[in-house]
Amino acid sequence: MTGMFVYFFLVLAVIAWGAHLVWRWKQTKDFAPELLKSRKASGELPETVGEAEFTDLYVRAEGPRAGTYIYACGAFMTVGLAPLSAVFNTVWDTFWKLTGGSPVFEQGTLIHTFSFFLTFMGIAIGILALALHRYYTLMPPNLKQIIRSLKESHA
């Protein structure tokens, strides 16, 4: 029963984390027009740059993308904990019964718990590796590059 409460609070923490990320994306979008005005006032950007165009590019470049990828991995692992545990224990139990039911390999023993830990960590590392590969493959330009390209295209 205590495990259910821990899992419930873990899910609540993931929901709060998601809400925080949504708020940070909104802050980034809300800040873009102010930044555009200051860059136009300083002469760094021409007056012909539109607010919608700049906002879209700014949000892509400066939004909390890394945090969003990490959140997606964390949320997937949190939600996937119960089904992954069930699948692992079903497979473990099947192999345990097929090998004669040795008490050394019964569920809850040290070897079972350690094997579960290694499996879960392997899955988590694999998911993080895929997410980081995608993050770096699809990385947008930074703000300096955006300003340079906007200057060139509107000159």
TADA-V572805 format. One line per field, one symbol per residue. ss: DSSP state (h for helix, s for strand, l for the rest). phi: phi as a letter, one per 20 degrees, with the letter a starting at -180 (. if undefined). A space follows every 10 residues. Layout:
BEGIN
ss = ???
phi = ???
END
This chain:
BEGIN
ss = lhhhhhhhhh hhhhhhhhhh hhhhhhhhhh hhhhhhhhhh hlllllllll hhhhhhhhhh hhllhhhhhh hhhhhhhhhh hhhhhhhhhh hhhhhhhhll llhhhllllh hhhhhhhhhh hhhhhhhhhh hhhhhhhlll llhhhhhhhh hhhll
phi = .fffffffff ffffffffff ffffffffff egffffffff fenfcffffe fffffgffff edffffffff fgfffffffe gffffffgff ffffffffeo mfffdfgnff ffffffgfff ffffffffff ffffgffdff feffffffff fffde
END
